[in-house]
Amino acid sequence: MESSSSTPTTWTTYALASLATVVIALLAKRFRQKKLNLPPGPKPWPIIGNLNLMGTLPHRSIHQLSLTYGPLMQLRFGSFPVVVGSSVEMAKVILKTMDVTFAGRPKTAAGKYTTYNYSDITWSPYGPYWRQARKMCLMELFSAKRLESYEYIRVEEMNSLLQGLFKSSGKPVLLKDYLSTVSLNVISRMVLGKRYLDESDANSIITPVEFKKMLDELFLLNGVLNIGDSIPWLDFLDLQGYVKRMKVLSKKFDGFLEHVLDEHNARRKDEKNYVSQDMVDVLLDLASDPNLEVKLERHGVKAFTQDLLAGGTESSAVTVEWAISELLKKPELFGKATEELDRVIGQSRWVTEKDIPDLPYIEAIVKETMRMHPVAPMLVPRCAREDCKVAGYDIQKGTRVLVNVWTIGRDPALWEKPEEFYPDRFVGKDIDVKGHDYELLPFGSGRRMCPGYSLGLKVIQSNLANLLHGYKWKLPNDMKPEELDMDEIFGLSTPRKIPLVAIVEPRLPRHLYSL
Ligand code: HEM
């Protein structure tokens, strides 16, 4: 009897106790959140957060918002807080003072599906695997010695660009095609040991056109705002169809990379006095090293290889195309560049990489192009690895962190007439692009800074210098400079929306073009 009469009381007690616990937990959470001093930002909508405020060019939408909410702003993309730094001071805090805290990368569908489940360098989380990858970049892949040893490749490929343009003199040319062929061939020969994607190679399993399309798709898919990344419970619907495209793309890349690794492994096995000749060889050597701190698996070698091919191809071509476009809009600047080239180099030879430090105006054009058209306008997203405070505001662990270098490049407090393409602003100024001048960060800064920046810069500077040294440039069909469209499209890189078409005429003695 006693037990039966006490049962309902016990249940009621349990139920009340549980309810009280839930209420206390909810109140505690609310109380904790209330106490958080989050950076200012627009009020988020339920479910979508602030995604409704993002236009087709998110860096521009975010720029507009930062004019209202200030240099440290918090947005919400679906379920995730996103903090944006938009000033030199904030860039310095995020990329230098608190670099270790913000050295993570968010988990995205692109990282999962297109980079072998985050096994590449760009999307791998901060930790021993990524640290080892960066060490390899520093010591093996991009050491000054190795880059110098590949100079002959860069020269040969640039020569074929200059020759190709000579053959098309007087006719409209699609500059980007020429530029991405050079970049692709340079990086392909350095990383894979040969052009691989040579039209004339009967064994080639992929055409250059197809491969460039794959790289364009990779850059686009790595830069898009995929709804499933922001609203995980909608992920399975793949509303924009991006995940499907990622899976198709990764299959294509994998087929190609498998072929590359098989060929390299065969040579390692068959050649008597085998020595490593290219970056894939170096990666395979490292993968077979038993003393490596963290094992590098076959899929890791493929992921790194793809990263290097992608990082090395698109960005340099995009930057040179923007530079020539800006000059065509302000043709009087061609004269300043050629005056310097004629004075320093003369009319009897081409420009070499070693000449670049003697060509401050060319360097200034490159910097000005990177200020106005940074390839990655908000760098690559980072992720807070722990709760922390920036400028007195609370930033929660897992927050995605962007640095809007596009906004910094347009800050009127830093740049006079920021909308104007004016390379002279850099002449005689001690500002470089190597990650310590926070007003100009096209390669980022800190631990996650672009490891390929010195290669990228070499290709951009020497290609641009020779394009200006060797050719006169004009717009086709008597197009006026003001009619040249300067719209961009957003992805992981930010190229011209309408590729540049221009007409070139040689400006050096003819015999120099038989390269
Ligand atoms: C114009 C040329 C280039 C530009 C403007 C550029 C820009 C960038 C930027 C902005 C980042 C992100 C930095 C950050 O998160 O703070 C990055 C990362 C990276 N870049 Fe580049 N890049 C260029 C060329 C290259 C080249 C030539 C390679 C390799 C061949 C390369 C490989 C990478 C890799 C692997 C990362 C990821 C680094 C990490 O997460 O630790 N890039 N690049």
Boltz pocket constraint, residues with backbone or C-beta under 6 A from the ligand:
constraints:
  - pocket:
      binder: B
      contacts: [[A, 121], [A, 122], [A, 123], [A, 124], [A, 134], [A, 187], [A, 307], [A, 308], [A, 309], [A, 311], [A, 312], [A, 313], [A, 315], [A, 316], [A, 319], [A, 375], [A, 376], [A, 379], [A, 380], [A, 381], [A, 441], [A, 442], [A, 443], [A, 444], [A, 445], [A, 447], [A, 448], [A, 449], [A, 450], [A, 451], [A, 452], [A, 453], [A, 455], [A, 456], [A, 457], [A, 460]]
      max_distance: 6.0
